[in-house]
Structures are given as C-alpha cells and as structure tokens.
Amino acid sequence: MTLAEVLQTNQKVWNAKPGASEEALDALRMGIRVELPEEYLEFLSFCNGGDGWTEGEQDYFILYPAEAVLYFNTNPDYAIEEFYPGYFIFGSDGSNGKLAFKTTLLKPWKVHLFDSYEPA
C-alpha cells in the first residue's frame, strides 16, 4: 500500500493539501541536486503537503509542499548543506524535529526524524 492509499483511507487524521502542479514538481526535480524517489514525487502530485497524526494519534507530523521543500533545501539562509549535509528535509514533527531522507545512503532511502540540532 502506498502512502497516498494509506492517507486516502484514514482522512480523519490527515489534513491534505491539493496535489502539486506539474510545474511545481518540475521545479523541485530541477532545483534539487539528487534524484528524488518517484514515490515521493507521486505523493506530492496526490497531496502537496499536509499535516496530521500517525495511526493511534500518537505522533504529529507535517509534510511540506513541493514549493516550500525546494525553497527550504536550496535557500542559503537556511544553510541545509552546511548544518545537515547529505539530508533532504521535507517535513517536521511540528517542533524541533525534522523529517528527511539521508541522500548519501543507498536507495530506497528511509525517512529519518532528528532533532534540529543533531541530525541522525
């Protein structure tokens, strides 16, 4: 089951945004220095970010829209490459935690959750 299918079946805990435009997805593909997982891009086309709770409503999380992901990962003011080398950040836990792929590992990349001050 894909992430999109899981979220479609459990609407009460996920606040989905409308899917990303092809232009936004193309800009993300062109602006990021790594080849992003096709499943992630497919997810963005279904749901361009959102927020909600994990099953059982134990943990809150936010997935950023494509435009924000591109801005956040490429804007020098955020210094992602300096402070989080090898990470592609695409969400948070609503606090100091960041959701990211560690792009220096072999695919398929796992999702990492780490404190803003200490990447995993």
C-alpha positions as CSV (number, residue, x, y, z in Angstrom):
1,M,0.0,0.0,0.0
2,T,1.4,3.4,-0.9
3,L,1.4,6.4,1.4
4,A,-1.2,8.1,-0.7
5,E,-3.5,5.0,-0.3
6,V,-3.0,5.0,3.4
7,L,-3.9,8.6,3.7
8,Q,-7.0,8.2,1.5
9,T,-8.3,5.5,3.8
10,N,-7.6,7.5,7.0
11,Q,-8.9,11.0,6.3
12,K,-9.7,11.8,10.0
13,V,-6.0,12.1,11.0
14,W,-4.6,13.7,7.8
15,N,-5.2,17.2,6.6
16,A,-4.2,17.0,2.9
17,K,-3.5,19.9,0.6
18,P,-4.4,19.6,-3.0
19,G,-1.8,17.9,-5.2
20,A,1.2,19.7,-6.6
21,S,1.1,21.1,-10.1
22,E,3.4,19.6,-12.8
23,E,5.3,23.0,-12.8
24,A,6.0,22.7,-9.0
25,L,7.2,19.1,-9.4
26,D,9.4,20.0,-12.4
27,A,10.9,22.9,-10.4
28,L,11.6,20.6,-7.5
29,R,13.2,18.0,-9.8
30,M,15.4,20.6,-11.5
31,G,16.3,22.5,-8.3
32,I,17.4,19.6,-6.1
33,R,20.8,18.0,-6.7
34,V,19.7,14.5,-6.1
35,E,17.2,12.2,-7.9
36,L,14.2,12.1,-5.6
37,P,12.3,8.9,-5.1
38,E,9.5,8.5,-7.6
39,E,7.1,7.5,-4.7
40,Y,7.8,10.8,-3.0
41,L,7.0,12.8,-6.2
42,E,3.9,10.7,-6.8
43,F,2.8,11.5,-3.3
44,L,3.3,15.3,-3.9
45,S,1.2,15.0,-7.0
46,F,-1.6,13.5,-4.9
47,C,-1.1,15.7,-1.9
48,N,1.2,18.7,-1.9
49,G,1.9,18.5,1.8
50,G,-0.3,18.5,4.8
51,D,-0.3,17.6,8.5
52,G,-1.8,15.0,10.8
53,W,-1.3,12.3,13.3
54,T,0.2,8.8,13.0
55,E,-2.1,5.9,13.5
56,G,-3.4,5.9,17.0
57,E,-2.8,9.6,17.1
58,Q,0.5,9.2,19.0
59,D,2.8,11.5,16.9
60,Y,2.1,14.6,14.9
61,F,3.9,15.4,11.6
62,I,3.9,17.9,8.9
63,L,4.9,17.3,5.2
64,Y,5.9,20.4,3.4
65,P,4.6,21.3,-0.1
66,A,6.9,21.0,-3.1
67,E,7.5,24.7,-3.3
68,A,8.5,25.0,0.4
69,V,10.7,22.0,0.1
70,L,12.6,23.5,-2.8
71,Y,12.9,26.8,-1.1
72,F,14.0,25.3,2.3
73,N,16.6,23.0,0.8
74,T,18.2,25.5,-1.6
75,N,17.9,28.9,0.1
76,P,21.4,29.8,1.6
77,D,19.7,31.5,4.5
78,Y,18.7,28.0,5.9
79,A,22.2,26.6,5.3
80,I,20.9,23.0,4.9
81,E,24.1,21.8,3.2
82,E,26.3,23.3,6.0
83,F,24.3,22.1,9.0
84,Y,22.7,19.0,7.6
85,P,25.0,17.7,4.9
86,G,23.5,14.8,2.9
87,Y,20.0,15.4,4.1
88,F,16.9,16.3,2.1
89,I,14.4,17.8,4.5
90,F,10.8,17.6,3.6
91,G,8.8,17.9,6.9
92,S,8.8,18.2,10.6
93,D,7.2,16.9,13.8
94,G,5.7,20.4,14.4
95,S,8.5,21.2,16.9
96,N,12.3,21.0,16.5
97,G,12.3,17.6,14.7
98,K,13.0,17.4,11.0
99,L,11.8,14.6,8.6
100,A,14.4,13.9,6.0
101,F,15.9,11.5,3.5
102,K,19.6,10.9,4.0
103,T,20.7,11.1,0.4
104,T,24.2,9.7,0.9
105,L,22.8,6.2,1.6
106,L,21.7,3.6,-0.9
107,K,18.1,3.7,-2.1
108,P,15.5,3.1,-1.1
109,W,16.0,5.9,1.4
110,K,14.5,5.6,4.8
111,V,12.8,8.5,6.5
112,H,14.8,10.0,9.3
113,L,13.4,12.0,12.2
114,F,16.0,14.0,14.0
115,D,16.3,17.0,16.3
116,S,17.1,20.2,14.5
117,Y,20.4,20.4,16.5
118,E,21.6,16.8,15.9
119,P,20.9,15.1,12.6
120,A,20.9,11.2,12.8
